[in-house]
Amino acid sequence: MGRRNRQREKLRAPVADYHGPENSVLSLRGSLPPAARREYTDTLRGGLDRDDAEQRALELLFERLAVSWTISELPISRQRELLQRYRLASSQERDFVRESLRTHAAEHFPELELP
């Protein structure tokens, strides 16, 4: 059998689940490409107002790492919908996401500076 006919198994990054209020579960990807790490660092240290830079950096990290978010037993897994839901999140939900991202990044990406 030739090389072209062999099916290759795709590599998948590990996924970690974080449980929050009201039975919500946030699933985050365990890998982040070097280009995304640079983009995150540049955004965090960028010329924006400090609060705006931190908010945008967290949003960027969420956008790159979020695989799915289940809220009240309703799963969201499409990237566009995840980002829209994050932008509409309550302050309690945003706190949960921020703490989950901090915990996840500290474990998987210790070189990243976190706001």
N, CA, C and O atoms as a printed pandas DataFrame, in Angstrom:
     atom_number atom_name residue_name chain_id  residue_number  x_coord  y_coord  z_coord
0              1         N          MET        A               1    0.855   -1.180    0.000
1              2        CA          MET        A               1    0.000    0.000    0.000
2              3         C          MET        A               1    0.900    1.242    0.000
3              4         O          MET        A               1    1.851    1.317    0.779
4              5         N          GLY        A               2    0.612    2.188   -0.846
5              6        CA          GLY        A               2    1.409    3.399   -0.951
6              7         C          GLY        A               2    1.160    4.376    0.185
7              8         O          GLY        A               2    0.193    4.256    0.937
8              9         N          ARG        A               3    2.041    5.326    0.285
9             10        CA          ARG        A               3    1.933    6.328    1.355
10            11         C          ARG        A               3    0.652    7.147    1.265
11            12         O          ARG        A               3    0.062    7.505    2.284
12            13         N          ARG        A               4    0.245    7.430    0.087
13            14        CA          ARG        A               4   -0.939    8.284   -0.086
14            15         C          ARG        A               4   -2.208    7.603    0.410
15            16         O          ARG        A               4   -3.151    8.270    0.836
16            17         N          ASN        A               5   -2.229    6.304    0.357
17            18        CA          ASN        A               5   -3.429    5.580    0.747
18            19         C          ASN        A               5   -3.548    5.370    2.247
19            20         O          ASN        A               5   -4.625    5.043    2.745
20            21         N          ARG        A               6   -2.455    5.554    2.966
21            22        CA          ARG        A               6   -2.504    5.356    4.414
22            23         C          ARG        A               6   -3.202    6.522    5.086
23            24         O          ARG        A               6   -2.948    7.687    4.776
24            25         N          GLN        A               7   -4.055    6.196    5.978
25            26        CA          GLN        A               7   -4.729    7.243    6.745
26            27         C          GLN        A               7   -3.832    7.600    7.921
27            28         O          GLN        A               7   -3.376    6.720    8.651
28            29         N          ARG        A               8   -3.584    8.870    8.100
29            30        CA          ARG        A               8   -2.770    9.312    9.216
30            31         C          ARG        A               8   -3.663    9.884   10.304
31            32         O          ARG        A               8   -4.641   10.587   10.050
32            33         N          GLU        A               9   -3.287    9.554   11.498
33            34        CA          GLU        A               9   -4.044   10.052   12.636
34            35         C          GLU        A               9   -3.626   11.494   12.914
35            36         O          GLU        A               9   -2.438   11.791   13.041
36            37         N          LYS        A              10   -4.605   12.380   13.007
37            38        CA          LYS        A              10   -4.308   13.780   13.286
38            39         C          LYS        A              10   -3.937   13.949   14.753
39            40         O          LYS        A              10   -4.529   13.338   15.643
40            41         N          LEU        A              11   -2.947   14.792   14.975
41            42        CA          LEU        A              11   -2.578   15.108   16.348
42            43         C          LEU        A              11   -3.616   16.060   16.929
43            44         O          LEU        A              11   -4.059   16.996   16.263
44            45         N          ARG        A              12   -3.992   15.816   18.152
45            46        CA          ARG        A              12   -4.963   16.669   18.833
46            47         C          ARG        A              12   -4.376   17.131   20.141
47            48         O          ARG        A              12   -3.782   16.352   20.886
48            49         N          ALA        A              13   -4.548   18.398   20.409
49            50        CA          ALA        A              13   -4.076   18.957   21.672
50            51         C          ALA        A              13   -4.970   18.463   22.803
51            52         O          ALA        A              13   -6.172   18.281   22.612
52            53         N          PRO        A              14   -4.392   18.249   23.970
53            54        CA          PRO        A              14   -5.237   17.845   25.101
54            55         C          PRO        A              14   -6.200   18.970   25.471
55            56         O          PRO        A              14   -5.908   20.147   25.261
56            57         N          VAL        A              15   -7.325   18.601   26.011
57            58        CA          VAL        A              15   -8.345   19.572   26.405
58            59         C          VAL        A              15   -8.594   19.430   27.906
59            60         O          VAL        A              15   -8.735   18.320   28.421
60            61         N          ALA        A              16   -8.645   20.562   28.594
61            62        CA          ALA        A              16   -8.922   20.561   30.037
62            63         C          ALA        A              16  -10.265   21.232   30.276
63            64         O          ALA        A              16  -10.586   22.242   29.651
64            65         N          ASP        A              17  -11.041   20.666   31.179
65            66        CA          ASP        A              17  -12.359   21.208   31.530
66            67         C          ASP        A              17  -12.288   21.946   32.859
67            68         O          ASP        A              17  -11.657   21.487   33.811
68            69         N          TYR        A              18  -12.952   23.105   32.905
69            70        CA          TYR        A              18  -13.032   23.912   34.118
70            71         C          TYR        A              18  -14.505   24.117   34.439
71            72         O          TYR        A              18  -15.277   24.579   33.598
72            73         N          HIS        A              19  -14.883   23.772   35.653
73            74        CA          HIS        A              19  -16.284   23.834   36.067
74            75         C          HIS        A              19  -16.539   25.131   36.820
75            76         O          HIS        A              19  -15.772   25.528   37.697
76            77         N          GLY        A              20  -17.639   25.779   36.451
77            78        CA          GLY        A              20  -17.964   27.070   37.044
78            79         C          GLY        A              20  -19.369   27.114   37.601
79            80         O          GLY        A              20  -20.002   26.081   37.819
80            81         N          PRO        A              21  -19.849   28.328   37.830
81            82        CA          PRO        A              21  -21.190   28.511   38.411
82            83         C          PRO        A              21  -22.287   28.033   37.466
83            84         O          PRO        A              21  -22.128   28.024   36.245
84            85         N          GLU        A              22  -23.401   27.638   38.071
85            86        CA          GLU        A              22  -24.592   27.230   37.323
86            87         C          GLU        A              22  -24.309   26.101   36.326
87            88         O          GLU        A              22  -24.805   26.118   35.199
88            89         N          ASN        A              23  -23.511   25.127   36.750
89            90        CA          ASN        A              23  -23.185   23.950   35.934
90            91         C          ASN        A              23  -22.513   24.290   34.605
91            92         O          ASN        A              23  -22.677   23.563   33.625
92            93         N          SER        A              24  -21.769   25.373   34.566
93            94        CA          SER        A              24  -21.071   25.699   33.329
94            95         C          SER        A              24  -19.735   24.970   33.295
95            96         O          SER        A              24  -19.095   24.757   34.325
96            97         N          VAL        A              25  -19.330   24.592   32.083
97            98        CA          VAL        A              25  -18.060   23.901   31.868
98            99         C          VAL        A              25  -17.364   24.567   30.697
99           100         O          VAL        A              25  -17.916   24.661   29.601
100          101         N          LEU        A              26  -16.145   25.030   30.941
101          102        CA          LEU        A              26  -15.336   25.660   29.908
102          103         C          LEU        A              26  -14.218   24.695   29.549
103          104         O          LEU        A              26  -13.442   24.294   30.416
104          105         N          SER        A              27  -14.130   24.321   28.285
105          106        CA          SER        A              27  -13.089   23.410   27.809
106          107         C          SER        A              27  -12.044   24.218   27.065
107          108         O          SER        A              27  -12.352   24.926   26.107
108          109         N          LEU        A              28  -10.788   24.103   27.525
109          110        CA          LEU        A              28   -9.693   24.867   26.945
110          111         C          LEU        A              28   -8.640   23.947   26.336
111          112         O          LEU        A              28   -8.293   22.909   26.900
112          113         N          ARG        A              29   -8.146   24.350   25.181
113          114        CA          ARG        A              29   -7.133   23.623   24.434
114          115         C          ARG        A              29   -5.793   23.707   25.171
115          116         O          ARG        A              29   -5.476   24.735   25.770
116          117         N          GLY        A              30   -5.016   22.639   25.127
117          118        CA          GLY        A              30   -3.744   22.586   25.837
118          119         C          GLY        A              30   -2.547   22.996   25.011
119          120         O          GLY        A              30   -1.412   22.785   25.439
120          121         N          SER        A              31   -2.758   23.576   23.840
121          122        CA          SER        A              31   -1.632   24.034   23.024
122          123         C          SER        A              31   -1.923   25.430   22.482
123          124         O          SER        A              31   -3.070   25.812   22.251
124          125         N          LEU        A              32   -0.847   26.165   22.293
125          126        CA          LEU        A              32   -0.950   27.523   21.768
126          127         C          LEU        A              32    0.279   27.759   20.892
127          128         O          LEU        A              32    1.400   27.758   21.401
128          129         N          PRO        A              33    0.094   27.959   19.596
129          130        CA          PRO        A              33    1.231   28.121   18.689
130          131         C          PRO        A              33    2.087   29.338   19.066
131          132         O          PRO        A              33    1.590   30.288   19.672
132          133         N          PRO        A              34    3.361   29.302   18.707
133          134        CA          PRO        A              34    4.261   30.434   19.013
134          135         C          PRO        A              34    3.760   31.771   18.471
135          136         O          PRO        A              34    3.909   32.797   19.135
136          137         N          ALA        A              35    3.173   31.777   17.287
137          138        CA          ALA        A              35    2.665   33.030   16.715
138          139         C          ALA        A              35    1.543   33.607   17.572
139          140         O          ALA        A              35    1.472   34.822   17.756
140          141         N          ALA        A              36    0.674   32.760   18.092
141          142        CA          ALA        A              36   -0.418   33.215   18.954
142          143         C          ALA        A              36    0.126   33.718   20.289
143          144         O          ALA        A              36   -0.411   34.666   20.862
144          145         N          ARG        A              37    1.183   33.090   20.781
145          146        CA          ARG        A              37    1.813   33.563   22.026
146          147         C          ARG        A              37    2.403   34.957   21.844
147          148         O          ARG        A              37    2.271   35.819   22.713
148          149         N          ARG        A              38    3.062   35.167   20.690
149          150        CA          ARG        A              38    3.626   36.501   20.395
150          151         C          ARG        A              38    2.514   37.542   20.260
151          152         O          ARG        A              38    2.627   38.653   20.777
152          153         N          GLU        A              39    1.440   37.172   19.562
153          154        CA          GLU        A              39    0.320   38.090   19.380
154          155         C          GLU        A              39   -0.282   38.475   20.727
155          156         O          GLU        A              39   -0.599   39.641   20.961
156          157         N          TYR        A              40   -0.438   37.495   21.608
157          158        CA          TYR        A              40   -0.966   37.746   22.957
158          159         C          TYR        A              40   -0.041   38.712   23.720
159          160         O          TYR        A              40   -0.507   39.693   24.302
160          161         N          THR        A              41    1.264   38.428   23.712
161          162        CA          THR        A              41    2.229   39.274   24.423
162          163         C          THR        A              41    2.243   40.679   23.854
163          164         O          THR        A              41    2.275   41.650   24.610
164          165         N          ASP        A              42    2.220   40.803   22.531
165          166        CA          ASP        A              42    2.194   42.127   21.898
166          167         C          ASP        A              42    0.933   42.895   22.253
167          168         O          ASP        A              42    0.982   44.103   22.484
168          169         N          THR        A              43   -0.184   42.207   22.297
169          170        CA          THR        A              43   -1.457   42.847   22.635
170          171         C          THR        A              43   -1.455   43.306   24.084
171          172         O          THR        A              43   -1.909   44.407   24.392
172          173         N          LEU        A              44   -0.949   42.470   24.964
173          174        CA          LEU        A              44   -0.919   42.799   26.390
174          175         C          LEU        A              44   -0.020   43.993   26.667
175          176         O          LEU        A              44   -0.332   44.826   27.518
176          177         N          ARG        A              45    1.084   44.077   25.957
177          178        CA          ARG        A              45    2.050   45.174   26.155
178          179         C          ARG        A              45    1.863   46.310   25.166
179          180         O          ARG        A              45    2.646   47.260   25.156
180          181         N          GLY        A              46    0.832   46.222   24.335
181          182        CA          GLY        A              46    0.619   47.179   23.248
182          183         C          GLY        A              46    0.386   48.599   23.714
183          184         O          GLY        A              46    0.366   48.887   24.911
184          185         N          GLY        A              47    0.211   49.482   22.743
185          186        CA          GLY        A              47    0.049   50.896   23.009
186          187         C          GLY        A              47   -1.336   51.289   23.474
187          188         O          GLY        A              47   -1.617   52.472   23.662
188          189         N          LEU        A              48   -2.196   50.315   23.658
189          190        CA          LEU        A              48   -3.549   50.617   24.112
190          191         C          LEU        A              48   -3.536   51.024   25.579
191          192         O          LEU        A              48   -2.554   50.798   26.287
192          193         N          ASP        A              49   -4.615   51.615   26.021
193          194        CA          ASP        A              49   -4.801   51.882   27.442
194          195         C          ASP        A              49   -4.639   50.557   28.178
195          196         O          ASP        A              49   -5.063   49.523   27.662
196          197         N          ARG        A              50   -4.044   50.552   29.357
197          198        CA          ARG        A              50   -3.715   49.317   30.082
198          199         C          ARG        A              50   -4.941   48.413   30.280
199          200         O          ARG        A              50   -4.856   47.207   30.045
200          201         N          ASP        A              51   -6.064   48.972   30.704
201          202        CA          ASP        A              51   -7.274   48.164   30.899
202          203         C          ASP        A              51   -7.773   47.573   29.588
203          204         O          ASP        A              51   -8.176   46.411   29.531
204          205         N          ASP        A              52   -7.742   48.391   28.530
205          206        CA          ASP        A              52   -8.165   47.899   27.219
206          207         C          ASP        A              52   -7.236   46.795   26.715
207          208         O          ASP        A              52   -7.693   45.803   26.147
208          209         N          ALA        A              53   -5.936   46.973   26.925
209          210        CA          ALA        A              53   -4.963   45.976   26.485
210          211         C          ALA        A              53   -5.174   44.652   27.216
211          212         O          ALA        A              53   -5.130   43.587   26.600
212          213         N          GLU        A              54   -5.400   44.716   28.512
213          214        CA          GLU        A              54   -5.633   43.491   29.286
214          215         C          GLU        A              54   -6.910   42.796   28.832
215          216         O          GLU        A              54   -6.940   41.574   28.682
216          217         N          GLN        A              55   -7.959   43.576   28.615
217          218        CA          GLN        A              55   -9.239   43.002   28.174
218          219         C          GLN        A              55   -9.097   42.339   26.810
219          220         O          GLN        A              55   -9.579   41.225   26.602
220          221         N          ARG        A              56   -8.440   43.020   25.889
221          222        CA          ARG        A              56   -8.248   42.464   24.545
222          223         C          ARG        A              56   -7.350   41.236   24.590
223          224         O          ARG        A              56   -7.591   40.274   23.861
224          225         N          ALA        A              57   -6.314   41.249   25.436
225          226        CA          ALA        A              57   -5.419   40.103   25.554
226          227         C          ALA        A              57   -6.164   38.883   26.094
227          228         O          ALA        A              57   -5.971   37.772   25.600
228          229         N          LEU        A              58   -7.008   39.081   27.097
229          230        CA          LEU        A              58   -7.799   37.967   27.629
230          231         C          LEU        A              58   -8.770   37.439   26.576
231          232         O          LEU        A              58   -8.966   36.230   26.453
232          233         N          GLU        A              59   -9.369   38.343   25.827
233          234        CA          GLU        A              59  -10.286   37.935   24.762
234          235         C          GLU        A              59   -9.549   37.124   23.704
235          236         O          GLU        A              59  -10.066   36.123   23.208
236          237         N          LEU        A              60   -8.344   37.558   23.364
237          238        CA          LEU        A              60   -7.541   36.852   22.378
238          239         C          LEU        A              60   -7.163   35.461   22.883
239          240         O          LEU        A              60   -7.222   34.488   22.130
240          241         N          LEU        A              61   -6.776   35.367   24.152
241          242        CA          LEU        A              61   -6.445   34.080   24.748
242          243         C          LEU        A              61   -7.672   33.157   24.756
243          244         O          LEU        A              61   -7.564   31.971   24.445
244          245         N          PHE        A              62   -8.821   33.705   25.110
245          246        CA          PHE        A              62  -10.066   32.934   25.094
246          247         C          PHE        A              62  -10.360   32.441   23.678
247          248         O          PHE        A              62  -10.719   31.281   23.473
248          249         N          GLU        A              63  -10.204   33.326   22.719
249          250        CA          GLU        A              63  -10.493   32.992   21.324
250          251         C          GLU        A              63   -9.606   31.855   20.826
251          252         O          GLU        A              63  -10.065   30.986   20.084
252          253         N          ARG        A              64   -8.340   31.858   21.231
253          254        CA          ARG        A              64   -7.391   30.839   20.768
254          255         C          ARG        A              64   -7.507   29.507   21.518
255          256         O          ARG        A              64   -7.217   28.449   20.958
256          257         N          LEU        A              65   -7.931   29.562   22.781
257          258        CA          LEU        A              65   -7.916   28.357   23.604
258          259         C          LEU        A              65   -9.275   27.687   23.796
259          260         O          LEU        A              65   -9.333   26.478   24.020
260          261         N          ALA        A              66  -10.350   28.434   23.713
261          262        CA          ALA        A              66  -11.672   27.864   24.000
262          263         C          ALA        A              66  -12.079   26.846   22.939
263          264         O          ALA        A              66  -12.063   27.132   21.742
264          265         N          VAL        A              67  -12.441   25.665   23.401
265          266        CA          VAL        A              67  -12.924   24.608   22.528
266          267         C          VAL        A              67  -14.446   24.563   22.605
267          268         O          VAL        A              67  -15.131   24.466   21.587
268          269         N          SER        A              68  -14.961   24.637   23.830
269          270        CA          SER        A              68  -16.411   24.671   24.022
270          271         C          SER        A              68  -16.716   25.283   25.378
271          272         O          SER        A              68  -15.861   25.346   26.262
272          273         N          TRP        A              69  -17.950   25.731   25.518
273          274        CA          TRP        A              69  -18.418   26.319   26.764
274          275         C          TRP        A              69  -19.864   25.874   26.928
275          276         O          TRP        A              69  -20.728   26.225   26.124
276          277         N          THR        A              70  -20.116   25.107   27.964
277          278        CA          THR        A              70  -21.465   24.637   28.244
278          279         C          THR        A              70  -22.039   25.474   29.372
279          280         O          THR        A              70  -21.480   25.520   30.468
280          281         N          ILE        A              71  -23.149   26.130   29.104
281          282        CA          ILE        A              71  -23.809   26.978   30.089
282          283         C          ILE        A              71  -25.238   26.481   30.227
283          284         O          ILE        A              71  -25.980   26.427   29.247
284          285         N          SER        A              72  -25.622   26.119   31.438
285          286        CA          SER        A              72  -26.966   25.583   31.702
286          287         C          SER        A              72  -27.307   24.443   30.746
287          288         O          SER        A              72  -28.397   24.398   30.177
288          289         N          GLU        A              73  -26.365   23.533   30.581
289          290        CA          GLU        A              73  -26.512   22.344   29.753
290          291         C          GLU        A              73  -26.680   22.644   28.262
291          292         O          GLU        A              73  -27.103   21.769   27.506
292          293         N          LEU        A              74  -26.359   23.852   27.830
293          294        CA          LEU        A              74  -26.398   24.207   26.411
294          295         C          LEU        A              74  -24.957   24.402   25.929
295          296         O          LEU        A              74  -24.324   25.399   26.273
296          297         N          PRO        A              75  -24.431   23.458   25.133
297          298        CA          PRO        A              75  -23.046   23.572   24.678
298          299         C          PRO        A              75  -22.896   24.554   23.513
299          300         O          PRO        A              75  -23.745   24.644   22.627
300          301         N          ILE        A              76  -21.790   25.277   23.555
301          302        CA          ILE        A              76  -21.411   26.182   22.458
302          303         C          ILE        A              76  -20.025   25.738   22.031
303          304         O          ILE        A              76  -19.117   25.666   22.859
304          305         N          SER        A              77  -19.846   25.438   20.749
305          306        CA          SER        A              77  -18.535   24.979   20.307
306          307         C          SER        A              77  -18.040   25.654   19.030
307          308         O          SER        A              77  -16.901   25.426   18.621
308          309         N          ARG        A              78  -18.851   26.459   18.407
309          310        CA          ARG        A              78  -18.403   27.183   17.207
310          311         C          ARG        A              78  -17.659   28.438   17.642
311          312         O          ARG        A              78  -18.123   29.169   18.517
312          313         N          GLN        A              79  -16.511   28.685   17.033
313          314        CA          GLN        A              79  -15.645   29.785   17.455
314          315         C          GLN        A              79  -16.353   31.133   17.483
315          316         O          GLN        A              79  -16.215   31.883   18.450
316          317         N          ARG        A              80  -17.094   31.445   16.456
317          318        CA          ARG        A              80  -17.784   32.729   16.393
318          319         C          ARG        A              80  -18.789   32.861   17.539
319          320         O          ARG        A              80  -18.882   33.911   18.175
320          321         N          GLU        A              81  -19.533   31.797   17.793
321          322        CA          GLU        A              81  -20.528   31.819   18.871
322          323         C          GLU        A              81  -19.871   31.892   20.243
323          324         O          GLU        A              81  -20.384   32.559   21.142
324          325         N          LEU        A              82  -18.733   31.206   20.411
325          326        CA          LEU        A              82  -17.996   31.278   21.677
326          327         C          LEU        A              82  -17.570   32.704   21.972
327          328         O          LEU        A              82  -17.745   33.195   23.088
328          329         N          LEU        A              83  -17.015   33.363   20.978
329          330        CA          LEU        A              83  -16.549   34.739   21.173
330          331         C          LEU        A              83  -17.721   35.681   21.433
331          332         O          LEU        A              83  -17.620   36.559   22.289
332          333         N          GLN        A              84  -18.809   35.520   20.724
333          334        CA          GLN        A              84  -19.991   36.351   20.956
334          335         C          GLN        A              84  -20.536   36.140   22.363
335          336         O          GLN        A              84  -20.920   37.099   23.031
336          337         N          ARG        A              85  -20.570   34.897   22.812
337          338        CA          ARG        A              85  -21.082   34.597   24.155
338          339         C          ARG        A              85  -20.168   35.181   25.225
339          340         O          ARG        A              85  -20.638   35.680   26.247
340          341         N          TYR        A              86  -18.862   35.116   24.988
341          342        CA          TYR        A              86  -17.903   35.709   25.931
342          343         C          TYR        A              86  -18.126   37.212   26.031
343          344         O          TYR        A              86  -18.091   37.770   27.128
344          345         N          ARG        A              87  -18.349   37.862   24.923
345          346        CA          ARG        A              87  -18.546   39.317   24.922
346          347         C          ARG        A              87  -19.846   39.714   25.618
347          348         O          ARG        A              87  -19.961   40.831   26.122
348          349         N          LEU        A              88  -20.824   38.809   25.650
349          350        CA          LEU        A              88  -22.104   39.087   26.310
350          351         C          LEU        A              88  -22.177   38.525   27.732
351          352         O          LEU        A              88  -23.218   38.614   28.383
352          353         N          ALA        A              89  -21.090   37.956   28.204
353          354        CA          ALA        A              89  -21.089   37.295   29.514
354          355         C          ALA        A              89  -21.310   38.284   30.650
355          356         O          ALA        A              89  -20.920   39.449   30.571
356          357         N          SER        A              90  -21.947   37.787   31.710
357          358        CA          SER        A              90  -22.135   38.588   32.920
358          359         C          SER        A              90  -20.787   38.732   33.623
359          360         O          SER        A              90  -19.823   38.055   33.266
360          361         N          SER        A              91  -20.720   39.607   34.615
361          362        CA          SER        A              91  -19.458   39.806   35.327
362          363         C          SER        A              91  -19.038   38.522   36.052
363          364         O          SER        A              91  -17.847   38.225   36.140
364          365         N          GLN        A              92  -20.007   37.763   36.570
365          366        CA          GLN        A              92  -19.695   36.494   37.236
366          367         C          GLN        A              92  -19.109   35.488   36.234
367          368         O          GLN        A              92  -18.148   34.784   36.544
368          369         N          GLU        A              93  -19.693   35.430   35.043
369          370        CA          GLU        A              93  -19.186   34.525   34.014
370          371         C          GLU        A              93  -17.799   34.947   33.541
371          372         O          GLU        A              93  -16.930   34.104   33.320
372          373         N          ARG        A              94  -17.596   36.258   33.384
373          374        CA          ARG        A              94  -16.275   36.754   32.974
374          375         C          ARG        A              94  -15.217   36.442   34.024
375          376         O          ARG        A              94  -14.085   36.101   33.682
376          377         N          ASP        A              95  -15.575   36.557   35.288
377          378        CA          ASP        A              95  -14.641   36.210   36.361
378          379         C          ASP        A              95  -14.268   34.735   36.288
379          380         O          ASP        A              95  -13.100   34.372   36.431
380          381         N          PHE        A              96  -15.272   33.887   36.065
381          382        CA          PHE        A              96  -15.023   32.458   35.926
382          383         C          PHE        A              96  -14.084   32.177   34.751
383          384         O          PHE        A              96  -13.134   31.406   34.889
384          385         N          VAL        A              97  -14.342   32.800   33.592
385          386        CA          VAL        A              97  -13.501   32.602   32.411
386          387         C          VAL        A              97  -12.083   33.102   32.681
387          388         O          VAL        A              97  -11.112   32.426   32.341
388          389         N          ARG        A              98  -11.960   34.277   33.287
389          390        CA          ARG        A              98  -10.644   34.854   33.578
390          391         C          ARG        A              98   -9.841   33.938   34.514
391          392         O          ARG        A              98   -8.660   33.690   34.273
392          393         N          GLU        A              99  -10.468   33.447   35.560
393          394        CA          GLU        A              99   -9.773   32.546   36.493
394          395         C          GLU        A              99   -9.420   31.220   35.835
395          396         O          GLU        A              99   -8.355   30.661   36.095
396          397         N          SER        A             100  -10.305   30.716   34.987
397          398        CA          SER        A             100  -10.022   29.472   34.268
398          399         C          SER        A             100   -8.838   29.658   33.323
399          400         O          SER        A             100   -7.961   28.798   33.242
400          401         N          LEU        A             101   -8.816   30.783   32.608
401          402        CA          LEU        A             101   -7.699   31.070   31.699
402          403         C          LEU        A             101   -6.392   31.222   32.472
403          404         O          LEU        A             101   -5.354   30.729   32.033
404          405         N          ARG        A             102   -6.435   31.897   33.612
405          406        CA          ARG        A             102   -5.226   32.065   34.432
406          407         C          ARG        A             102   -4.703   30.722   34.910
407          408         O          ARG        A             102   -3.508   30.445   34.806
408          409         N          THR        A             103   -5.583   29.892   35.431
409          410        CA          THR        A             103   -5.191   28.569   35.921
410          411         C          THR        A             103   -4.621   27.724   34.785
411          412         O          THR        A             103   -3.576   27.089   34.928
412          413         N          HIS        A             104   -5.320   27.727   33.667
413          414        CA          HIS        A             104   -4.912   26.935   32.507
414          415         C          HIS        A             104   -3.561   27.409   31.962
415          416         O          HIS        A             104   -2.677   26.596   31.690
416          417         N          ALA        A             105   -3.410   28.701   31.808
417          418        CA          ALA        A             105   -2.163   29.241   31.267
418          419         C          ALA        A             105   -0.995   28.998   32.214
419          420         O          ALA        A             105    0.108   28.686   31.765
420          421         N          ALA        A             106   -1.220   29.135   33.513
421          422        CA          ALA        A             106   -0.161   28.884   34.480
422          423         C          ALA        A             106    0.327   27.440   34.391
423          424         O          ALA        A             106    1.515   27.169   34.569
424          425         N          GLU        A             107   -0.586   26.525   34.118
425          426        CA          GLU        A             107   -0.224   25.113   34.026
426          427         C          GLU        A             107    0.415   24.764   32.690
427          428         O          GLU        A             107    1.413   24.045   32.650
428          429         N          HIS        A             108   -0.151   25.264   31.594
429          430        CA          HIS        A             108    0.291   24.868   30.256
430          431         C          HIS        A             108    1.257   25.836   29.590
431          432         O          HIS        A             108    2.056   25.429   28.747
432          433         N          PHE        A             109    1.196   27.093   29.950
433          434        CA          PHE        A             109    2.031   28.116   29.309
434          435         C          PHE        A             109    2.650   29.021   30.373
435          436         O          PHE        A             109    2.316   30.205   30.427
436          437         N          PRO        A             110    3.530   28.508   31.209
437          438        CA          PRO        A             110    4.050   29.293   32.343
438          439         C          PRO        A             110    4.854   30.527   31.927
439          440         O          PRO        A             110    5.055   31.428   32.741
440          441         N          GLU        A             111    5.312   30.583   30.683
441          442        CA          GLU        A             111    6.079   31.747   30.248
442          443         C          GLU        A             111    5.222   32.964   29.927
443          444         O          GLU        A             111    5.747   34.068   29.785
444          445         N          LEU        A             112    3.908   32.777   29.810
445          446        CA          LEU        A             112    3.019   33.895   29.496
446          447         C          LEU        A             112    2.749   34.754   30.726
447          448         O          LEU        A             112    2.494   34.245   31.817
448          449         N          GLU        A             113    2.809   36.057   30.525
449          450        CA          GLU        A             113    2.430   36.997   31.580
450          451         C          GLU        A             113    0.907   37.123   31.540
451          452         O          GLU        A             113    0.319   37.310   30.475
452          453         N          LEU        A             114    0.287   37.020   32.694
453          454        CA          LEU        A             114   -1.163   37.081   32.750
454          455         C          LEU        A             114   -1.626   38.305   33.513
455          456         O          LEU        A             114   -1.055   38.631   34.554
456          457         N          PRO        A             115   -2.662   38.998   33.016
457          458        CA          PRO        A             115   -3.172   40.176   33.732
458          459         C          PRO        A             115   -3.938   39.788   34.990
459          460         O          PRO        A             115   -4.432   40.660   35.706
